[in-house]
């Protein structure tokens, strides 16, 4: 009986068990060491880009020792606490680890996703094979293609002028779309966390607090495809945010009325951050996930609205919507106590305007040029 070798990996507190009959292979994924059994299908080769050749390559994969590799990927998904999109990027990284040819990588990535239960398919992108995935929500700045009435997205930008044509293979039976909400906070290992202390000279009610921010997670967020605004506010919070930030405000709003508590939170978001447009800071439009507000030196009206809405929902348990205007985003809150001021009726209920970028404005005060009735409502 072969001895079981237990490898205790001091990264993320993960224990990985590897049987003695397999050798292990290590790859890095967002600065995190990942251990896999060595894949025994490296003789898989794509002869050309025809439907027949791609089909033969898929068949070789199906008859290879792939089950162990699938198990490794699913194990890493659980150990690293990966959302669906992070898992897509993981299988792409695994495929690149075992194969140098981009077309073979795409076939392997699609194979791993399909065997993991996701709706993915193969396509020809110019002179190579590519992968397309069906997602739960639309993605922006990534090419999509309608196949059998469903939108499939490339996982990376497709160069302009490249012709994309789907292969006939359809693996969608009993598969699910890639969910785009970041419903899990990833357990990536950073070489060194960035320690940041926040104090607010302009507003003394919030005491200074210190956050340990994982740069690897921030890089993952930076590379996340642009998607609908509501998904940013629905993302899982870091343990640091829940422990440090939410705990500070729970104490501050204890025994306060809804109006007082919401006013305190609104004032904090208005005064607690420095404003700069995305074009100035990044060169392109990029909404923040909640934790990113504490990593970058500046944020925008979108970022502040996403953060404020999250604070209201987490700390007060009230319903919130985004109010989207051309080049501006605000929020409106459904209070359960009477509140005077600007409001918008939604489902026959008054949602009071709260604008985190209108410095000094109390709850119930909309910007003069952004009246609630002219806003597009984004439900959360």
N, C-alpha and C positions, 0 to 999 in steps of 0.2 A: 504493500500500500504506500503510495507516494506521499511524502511528507508535505504538510500544508505550511507554506511560508507566509507569515504575516508581516507585512511591511507597515510600520507605523509612520505615517507621514505627518510631520509637524506643521502642516499647512492647513489652515482653516479648521484644525482639529479633526481632520479626516483620517479614518482608519481604512486602509485598502488591503484586502486579502487577495493573494495571488497564488494559485496552485503551482506546485513545483514543476509540472509538466510543460509550463509555458514560460517563455522569456518575456520580460516586460519592456515596453517602449515608453519613453517620456516625451511629452510635448508641452509647450507653454501656451496658455490661453488666458489672455488678459493678465499677464505676469503671474499666473497661477500654474504650478506644476501639476500635470495630469498624467496618470499612469494607465497604460493600456497593455493588454496582451498583444504580442506581435502578430500582425495579420498575415495569414498564410496564403493570401491570394494575390501576391505581387506579380505573378505571371500573367495577370489579366492585362490584355492589350487591345487597343482599339485600332483596327486596320485602316478604316477610313470613316467618313461621316455619313455613309448611307444608312438607311433604315435597317437593312439587314445586318450590317456590321455592328451598329449600336445594339441591336437585339441580341446578337451573339455575345457581346461583351456583358450584357445584363445577365444572360444565361450562365456565363462563367462565374459571375459574382454569386448567383443563386446556388451554384453547386460548390462554392468555396466554403471555407470554415468561417462564414460570416456571423454565425449566431453569437459567438463569443464577443465579436466586435460590437454588435448591436447591444449586447448586455453591458459592455463597458461604457458605451455612450449613454445608455439610459441610467446606469449607475452614476456617472459623472453629472448627468442632469439633476439627479436628486441630491448628490453631495454638494454641488455648487449652487443649488437652489435656483436653477435657471428657468426663466420664463421661456415661452415658445421661441421668440426671436433669438434669444441667446442660444437656445439649443440648435437652431438653424446655423448660427455662426460657428458653434462648436463642431458640428458634423463637417462643415466646410474646412475647418482647421484640421480635423482628423484626416480628411481626404487628402489635403495638401501635404500632410505629414507622411503619408504612405505613397503618394504618387506625384510625380513632377509635371506630368502632362495635364494642361488645363481641362481638356475634354474628358480624360479619364477621371479627373477630380470631380467634374460635374456629374458624371454618371454615378460615381461612388456616393457623392453627397445626396443625390436624388434617391439612390437605393437605400441609404441609411434612413432618410426621412420617411420614405414609403413604408419601410419595414418597422418604423417607429409609430406608424399610424397616421402620418400627415399627408395632406393632399399636395403632391408635388409632381412635376412632369418634366420631361426632357425636351429641349428645343435645339435647333441649329442657329447659332449666332455668328453669321458670317462664315469664317473658316474654322469654327470650333463648336463643340457641343456646350450648351449652357443649361442651367437649371431655372425653372420657374416654380413659384409657390403660390398657392391660393391662400389669401389672408382673410381674417375676420373683418378687417376695416381697410379703407383705401390708404395707400401710401403715396407720398408726393416726392417728386424728383427721381422716382424710379419708374422705368418703363413698364407698362402693363399690356396684357394681350387677352382678349376675350376668347375663351375656348369653351364650347358647349354652354354658353350663357354665363360663364363664371370668369372673373378677372384673375389672371395669374401675373405675378410680379417677378421681375428679375431681382435677385438679392443684391445686386450692385449696379451702378449706372451703366447703361448700354451706350457706347460711343455713337455719336450722330452718324447716320448714313449706314449703320450696320443692319442688314436684313435679318429679321428673326422669324423663324418658321417652326411651329411645333411638330414634333414627331407624333406618330399615330398612337403610341402606347398610352393607355389611360389607366392610371392606378387609383382613381378616385373612389372606387367602390369601398365602402366601409372605412373611409379615411375622414379626417377632420381638418378644417382650415387651421392655419397658423394663427393663434390668438395674438393680437398685437398689444394688448394691455400688459404692462410689466407688473404682473400679479405677485411676483416674488422678488425680494431684494437679493441680488447675487452675492455669494460668499467668495469673492475674489481676494486673492492675497496680494497686498501691495508691498513693494520693497520697503516703503516707509510711509505711514499715514501722514497727512498734512494736518498739523494741529493749528486751529484758528480760534482766536478769542474775539468775541463780539461784544462791544460796548457801544452805547448810543448817547453821545454827548448832546444831541439835539432833543433827546427825550429820556428823562431820568427814571421813568417808572419801571423799565425793564432792566434788571440787574445784568451785569456782564456774565456771559457763559462761554464755555469752551467746547468746541466740537472737534472730534477726530474724524477726518474726511478721507475716504479711500480713493486715491487717484485712479486706480484701476476701474472702479465702478464709474467714476466720472468720465473716463475715456470711453467706456461702453455706452454711456448716455450720449456722449458727443457723437458717436458713430451710429446712433439709433436713427432709423429712417424717419423723416418728417411724416407726422400723421395727424389725425383729428385732435383738436385742442382738448376735448374731454378726456382723452386717454392719458394725458400728462397728469391731470388731477386725480385719476383713478389708480395711479401707480403705487406700488407698495413703498412705504417709508422705511428709511434706514433705522436700525435699532438706536443709533445715536440720536436721530431726530426725535424719536419717540421718547427716549430716556431724558434727553437734555432740554430740547426746545418745548415739547408739549408739557413736560413737568413744570417748567418755569411758568407757563401761562395758566396751567390749571390752578396754581397757587394764587396768581394775580387776579383771576376772575372768580375765585371762590366767593360765594355769597353776593355776587353782583347780579343785577337784572340783565336781561338779554340785551337791552339797549346799551347799558354801561359796558358789558363784556365785549359786545361787538364793536363799540366805539373804541375801546382800548386796543383790540386787535387791529382795527382799521388804521388807527393812528400809528401803531408799531410798523405796519407794512409800508405806510406812507413815508415815515421818517427813518426807518431802519436801514435803508439801502440807497445806494447812489444810482442814478438813472443814466443809461446810455443806450442808444438804439442798437439793435442787432447788427445793422450795417456798419456801425462804428466799431463794435466790439469783435464781430466775427466776419463781416463782409457778406452775410446772408441771413435770412430770417430763421431763427432757431428758438422756439419756446423751451423753457426750462422744465425739467422734472423738479419737484419740490426741493429735494436736497441740493440741487445745483445752485440755488440762490445763495447758499452758504459757502460756495467754492469759488465763484467768479466775482470780480470786483464790482460789476454793474449788473443791473437787470432792467426789464422793460415793463410796460403796462400789462402785457400778457403774463409775464412771470409773476408779477405781484398779484394779479387776479387769481392765478392758479394757486398760489401760496395762501392767499386770504381765504379762498373758498375751502381749501383743505383744512385750515385752522377752524373755520366756522363749523364744518361738518364734524371734525374730530372732537372739538372741545364743547360745542353747544348742541350738536346733533340736529341742526336746522337744515332745511332744504335750501340749496343755492343754485342759481343759474349764471351762466356767462351772458353778458350783453355785448355782442360783437358789432362794432361800427367799422367803417373804412379806416384803417390804420389805428384802431384803438380797441381795447378790451376792458370792460368793467364787470361788476357782478351785481346781482340783486338777491336779497335774502328774504325768505318767508318767515317772518317773526310770528310768534304765537301770542304776543302782547301788542297793544296798539303802538304804532310808530308813525309819527308825522313826517312828511317830506315827499320827495319824488318817488314814484313807484310805477310798476307796470303790472297789469292784470294778466295772470297766467292760470288757466283752468279756474277762472272766476275767483282767484285769490290774489291779494296784493303782495307783490314782491318789492321790497324797499331797495332802492339803489344804494350801493356802497361802492365807491370808486377808489381803489387803492393807489391810484396815480394822481388823484386830484388833491395835492398837498394841502392839508389843513381843513379839507371839507369833512363835515360830520356825516354820519349815516343819514340817508335821505336827501343827499345833495348831489345832483348830477352836474357834469360840466355843461356850461351854457350851450355849447355847440353839439352836445351829444345827449339829446333828449331820449328817454326810455322808449317812447313809441316808435322811434326810427331804428331801433336795434334789432338785430337778428338774435333770436334766443337760442342758446345752446344748453340743453338740459343735461344735468349731471346725475 
